[in-house]
């Protein structure tokens, strides 16, 4: 197992269930190809099918309460 995967061990002691789920998801994403990651980001609404960031994620978008201003 790589060092990054070791740090993301979902079975590490003291973790709550939500942290375990996030770690499992991150390990799965690390194993995806670039194309698979782009498809995932398109489904999540982060990128367009052409590979462009959607407006809420671009630098020219208005800052939101959940994203600090640069």
C-alpha positions as CSV (number, residue, x, y, z in Angstrom):
1,X,0.0,0.0,0.0
2,X,1.3,3.5,-0.8
3,X,2.0,6.1,1.9
4,X,-1.1,8.1,0.8
5,X,-3.3,5.1,1.1
6,X,-1.8,4.2,4.5
7,X,-2.7,7.7,5.8
8,X,-6.3,7.2,4.4
9,X,-6.8,3.8,6.1
10,X,-10.5,3.6,6.8
11,X,-9.9,1.0,9.4
12,X,-7.6,3.2,11.5
13,X,-8.6,3.3,15.2
14,X,-10.7,6.2,16.5
15,X,-12.5,7.2,13.3
16,X,-16.2,7.9,13.1
17,X,-18.3,6.3,10.3
18,X,-18.4,9.4,8.1
19,X,-14.6,9.7,8.2
20,X,-14.4,6.0,7.2
21,X,-16.7,6.6,4.3
22,X,-14.8,9.7,3.1
23,X,-11.5,7.8,3.3
24,X,-12.9,4.8,1.3
25,X,-14.2,7.3,-1.4
26,X,-10.8,9.0,-1.6
27,X,-8.9,5.7,-1.9
28,X,-11.3,4.7,-4.7
29,X,-10.7,8.0,-6.4
30,X,-6.9,7.6,-6.2
31,X,-7.3,4.4,-8.2
32,X,-9.3,6.0,-11.0
33,X,-7.9,7.0,-14.3
34,X,-8.0,10.7,-15.3
35,X,-11.0,10.0,-17.6
36,X,-12.9,8.3,-14.7
37,X,-12.2,11.2,-12.4
38,X,-13.4,13.7,-15.1
39,X,-16.6,11.7,-15.5
40,X,-17.1,11.7,-11.7
41,X,-16.6,15.5,-11.6
42,X,-19.1,15.9,-14.5
43,X,-21.7,13.9,-12.6
44,X,-21.0,15.9,-9.4
45,X,-21.6,19.1,-11.4
46,X,-18.1,20.5,-11.0
47,X,-17.0,20.2,-14.6
48,X,-18.8,20.4,-17.9
49,X,-18.6,17.5,-20.4
50,X,-16.0,19.5,-22.3
51,X,-13.8,19.6,-19.3
52,X,-14.4,23.2,-18.2
53,X,-15.0,24.2,-14.6
54,X,-18.6,25.2,-13.9
55,X,-19.1,28.8,-12.8
56,X,-19.4,28.2,-9.0
57,X,-15.9,26.7,-9.1
58,X,-14.2,29.2,-11.3
59,X,-12.0,32.0,-10.0
60,X,-14.3,34.5,-11.7
61,X,-17.3,33.3,-9.7
62,X,-18.7,35.3,-6.8
63,X,-17.4,34.0,-3.5
64,X,-19.9,32.0,-1.5
65,X,-20.2,31.8,2.3
66,X,-18.7,28.3,2.1
67,X,-15.7,29.3,0.0
68,X,-13.4,32.0,1.3
69,X,-12.5,34.9,-0.9
70,X,-9.0,34.8,-2.4
